[in-house]
Amino acid sequence: MPKNQFQRMVFAFLTVLVTVHAYVFYSLYVINGETFMQITGANSVLDAIQIMGGVSVFGSHLPIWAVVLIEFVLAYSLEVLMGSPCSFRLAAKVFNPEKTNPVLFETAVICATVGLMCPAMSFLAAWLYYPYYEGFNIFTLLANWIKLVCFNFPFAFFSQLFFIQPLIRTVFKLLFCGKSAEINAEYSRA
């Protein structure tokens, strides 16, 4: 897909931009939304977060936009430094990129990226959202990390494979190829 360093950076930027918003929504609404509403007695998740003074990050309450910004910076850094290069190498160990159907190879890269990024970002999230007001315990941190991986991995796998990556690849092709006919031709070969 991306052919040079600039294109790789743009592709990572687009991927992380969509992914971080999806994960913040998933984390705040799907995983923690009911708990937030029960704690505060609010009728909506947004009202509950507002009553709580924001989302607790490193023991401080921050607005949702700040959470998105922090997670974007962390995810983009991880994607560029570890996720993209390592996932391509892992997929290339199993499949030859020149001889393998592009859709199959892209699927292998997506699976490898999820396998690397989900535990890494969940580990960072375990540190960010740790309940520091209760004191720090390494076993609680590790338990929170494992819990986050268990919650996030199915969402990461299916959202990346069936929604986010197809969307980003289509947008990327429109940006750098400019012709929707080329998109249709590549996917019709599959």
N, C-alpha and C positions, 0 to 999 in steps of 0.2 A: 504493500500500500504506500506508505510514505517512502519517498526515494532519497531524501537528503535530511540533514539535521534540522533545517528550518521546518520542513514538513512534519518531521517526527515531533517537534515541539508543539506545532499547531494541533496535530492529532491528539497528543497528550492533553493539551489545554482543553480542547473540545470534550474529550472523554471525561476528564476530571470535572469540568464545569457541570455537565449533566449528572454525573455520578454523585457528586457531593450534595447537590440539591435533593436527589432521590434518597440518599442515605440519611440526611438530616430529617427529611419528612418521615421516612420509615422509622427512624429512631424515636423522634418526638411524638409522632402520632400513633403509629402502629404498636411499637413496643411499650412506650411509656405513657401514652396519652391517657389511658384509663386510670392509671395510678395518679398522674398529675391532677386529673379532675376529682378523684376521690379525696386526695389530700387537701385540696383547696375548696372543694364544694362547687367549683365552677361548672358551667354547662358546656364549655368548649375547651379544647386543648389550648388554643391561643389565649383565652381568658385565664386559664390556669397558669400558663407560663408568665403572663403579665402579673398576676397576683403574687407568684413566687419571686418576682423581680428579675426574671430571665432564666436562663439555663445555667446550672452550676458547672463551671469550668475551673479547675484548679482551686475549688473552694470559693470562687467569686461568681456572682450572678452576672451573666452577659446577655445582651439581646441576641435574638436568633441570627441576625445578619452578621454579628461578630463570630458566632459559632461557625457559620458557613464560611466566613473568611479564613478563620484558623484552620478548619478542616481542608479547605481548598489549598492553602499553602503547604500543609503537611502532605496531602495526597498528591499534589503536583510534583513536589520534590521527590517523594517516593516513586512515583510513576516514571519520572525521567531518569532517576539514578538507579533504580532497581527493577521496577515492574516491566517496562518495555524491553530493555536489553536482555534481562534474564529470561523472560517468558519466550522471547524469540529464540534464544539459544536452546531452551528446553524443548520447544516444539521442533526445532531443527534437528535435535538429537533423535527424535522419533520419525519425523517425516522429512524428506528432501524437498525444500521449498520450490525447486525448479521442476520437479517431476510430479509433485502432489497437486491434486485439484485445489485451486485457490480457496474455495469455500471450506474444504476440509482442513487445510493448513491454517486459515484464519480462525477456525473453530478451536484448533489445538492451541493457538496463541492465546485466545480468549480464556480457555480453561486454565492454561498455565498462569496467566495474569491473575485470575481470580484466586488460584491456589497460592500465589505469593502475596498479593495485595490484601486479601481479606484478613489473614492472621496478622500481618504487619499493621494495617490500619486499626484493627481491633485492639492490638496491643497499645497503640498510641491512644486510642479512645479509652481504654481501661485506665491509663494515667490521667487523661484529661478529665474524665467524669467520675473519678474515684471519690467516694464520700469522705473527704479529708476531715470533716467535722467530727467523725467518729474515731479519729486517730488513724495511723497508717499500719497496715499489716501486710507483709508480702504475700501471705497465703490468700488473703482477701483479694489482693490485686490479681493474682494468678487465677483465682476462681472467677473473678469478673471478666478476665480476658477470655477464658474458655467459654463462659456463658455468651459473651459477645460474638465469638467465632461461631458458636452454635446457632445464634439468632441470625447473624449476618451472612453466613456462607450460602444457605439456600437462596436468600434474596439476591446476593451478589451473583451467584451462578446463573440463575434464570433471568434476572434483569439484564445482565451483561450479554448473555448469549442471544436472547430473543428480542430485546428492546434497545438497549443503549448502544451496543456496538453496531447493529444494523443501521440505526439512525445516524450515528457518527460517521460510519463509512459512506453512507449516502451523501451526507452534507460535505464530507471531505472530498469525495469525487466531484461533486458539483463545484466546489471551490477551486480545485486544482485541475480538473479535466474539462469542466464547463459544458459537457454534453451528457444529457440524460440517456442518450442512445448507448453510450459506452457502458453505463451502469447496467442497463438492461441486457446488453450483450454478454457482459461478464457473468451475471447471475443466471442467464439462460444456458450457459455452458455447463452449469452444475448439475 
